[in-house]
Each structure stands twice: as C-alpha cells, then as structure tokens.
C-alpha cells in the first residue's frame, strides 16, 4: 500500500474531540497487525499523552524540540527518534510547517 504526505495533509485536521476541539492534528494512513502509521502535524500545542505501544518518529519537514522523559532533542527534517511505550513525550517550539510520520508498533506496553 502506498501513502503520501500530500494525501495526509489533505485529511488534516482530523475530527474534533474534547482534547482537540479544532480537529485532531494526526491522521492514520495505514495499519496492519500491531503496526500503524500516522502523520502528525501539531499547530498550537502538542497535547499527546504517553502511548501504549513503542513509537518511531520520522521528521518530514519543519523544526521542533522533542522532549522524551527528561531529555530534550532538536529535530529537523530527516531526523528519526524512538519513544518507548508509556514514556512522557511532546514536541515544543515547532515551526508552522512541522510534520512528522509516526509508526506505532509491537505489543501493548512495549517490546521491553
């Protein structure tokens, strides 16, 4: 299956919710087995909570700071990051064009 950033951006923002009244800043682009792939493009504040699965982030465009636990990383297009299941994390100081691919995978609680 092929997905494109262009397709994803046309579907953002997603459905509004209590957490995201202006619409969700992510859209699921594909899923199979324990894996799913999303495009995430926060616009005002990153309100995500720790996830039950391990995650990989592949920064598509823009810049940001990524906090993973107590560590802070600068990130830009081409960078990749791992976040273990259950770990607090969020993007801050992101540029207006910030977009990242997110891959969730593995068992609930992480692969350990």
C-alpha positions as CSV (number, residue, x, y, z in Angstrom):
1,X,0.0,0.0,0.0
2,X,1.3,3.5,-0.9
3,X,0.6,6.6,1.1
4,X,1.8,10.1,0.5
5,X,2.3,13.2,2.6
6,X,0.1,15.1,0.2
7,X,-2.8,12.7,0.9
8,X,-2.3,13.0,4.6
9,X,-2.2,16.8,4.7
10,X,-5.5,16.9,2.7
11,X,-7.1,14.9,5.6
12,X,-5.8,17.2,8.4
13,X,-7.0,18.4,10.7
14,X,-9.0,15.3,11.7
15,X,-12.2,15.0,13.6
16,X,-12.7,17.5,16.5
17,X,-12.7,16.0,20.0
18,X,-12.6,17.2,23.6
19,X,-8.8,17.1,23.5
20,X,-8.6,18.6,20.0
21,X,-11.6,21.0,19.6
22,X,-10.1,22.4,16.4
23,X,-9.6,19.0,14.9
24,X,-7.1,16.2,15.6
25,X,-3.5,17.0,14.4
26,X,-3.0,13.4,13.2
27,X,-4.4,11.0,10.7
28,X,-3.8,7.3,10.4
29,X,-2.5,6.5,6.9
30,X,-2.2,2.7,7.2
31,X,-2.4,-0.2,9.7
32,X,-1.8,-3.9,9.8
33,X,-1.1,-6.3,12.6
34,X,0.3,-4.4,15.6
35,X,1.6,-1.6,13.4
36,X,0.0,1.7,12.4
37,X,1.4,4.7,10.6
38,X,0.2,8.3,11.2
39,X,1.0,11.7,10.0
40,X,1.2,14.2,12.9
41,X,1.2,18.0,12.5
42,X,0.5,19.9,15.7
43,X,-0.4,23.5,15.2
44,X,-0.8,25.3,18.5
45,X,0.2,22.8,21.3
46,X,1.2,19.2,21.4
47,X,-1.4,17.6,23.7
48,X,-0.5,14.0,23.2
49,X,-0.3,11.6,26.1
50,X,2.1,8.6,26.5
51,X,1.1,5.7,24.2
52,X,0.7,2.0,24.9
53,X,3.0,1.0,22.1
54,X,6.6,1.8,21.1
55,X,6.9,4.6,18.6
56,X,9.2,5.8,15.9
57,X,9.1,9.4,14.7
58,X,10.5,10.4,11.3
59,X,10.5,14.1,10.9
60,X,9.2,15.1,7.4
61,X,9.6,18.9,7.5
62,X,10.0,21.8,9.8
63,X,11.8,22.0,13.1
64,X,10.9,21.4,16.7
65,X,12.2,20.4,20.1
66,X,11.2,16.9,21.3
67,X,11.1,16.1,25.0
68,X,11.4,12.4,25.8
69,X,11.2,12.0,29.5
70,X,13.8,14.5,30.9
71,X,15.8,14.7,27.6
72,X,15.3,17.5,25.1
73,X,16.3,17.0,21.4
74,X,16.4,19.4,18.5
75,X,14.7,17.9,15.5
76,X,14.5,18.7,11.8
77,X,13.7,17.1,8.5
78,X,15.4,13.7,8.1
79,X,15.8,13.0,11.9
80,X,14.4,9.9,13.5
81,X,13.5,9.2,17.2
82,X,12.4,6.3,19.3
83,X,10.0,6.7,22.2
84,X,9.3,3.6,24.4
85,X,5.7,2.8,25.3
86,X,4.4,4.7,28.3
87,X,7.1,7.4,28.3
88,X,6.0,11.1,28.5
89,X,7.0,13.0,25.4
90,X,5.9,16.0,23.4
91,X,7.0,18.4,20.7
92,X,7.6,22.1,21.6
93,X,8.7,25.2,19.7
94,X,7.6,23.6,16.4
95,X,7.6,25.6,13.2
96,X,4.4,26.3,11.3
97,X,5.4,23.7,8.7
98,X,6.3,20.9,11.2
99,X,5.1,17.5,10.1
100,X,6.3,14.0,11.3
101,X,5.4,10.4,10.4
102,X,4.7,8.3,13.4
103,X,5.0,4.5,13.5
104,X,3.3,2.7,16.4
105,X,4.3,-1.0,16.7
106,X,4.6,-4.0,18.9
107,X,2.8,-5.3,22.0
108,X,0.8,-3.1,24.3
109,X,3.3,-1.9,27.0
110,X,6.2,-2.1,24.5
111,X,8.5,-4.8,23.4
112,X,10.7,-4.5,26.5
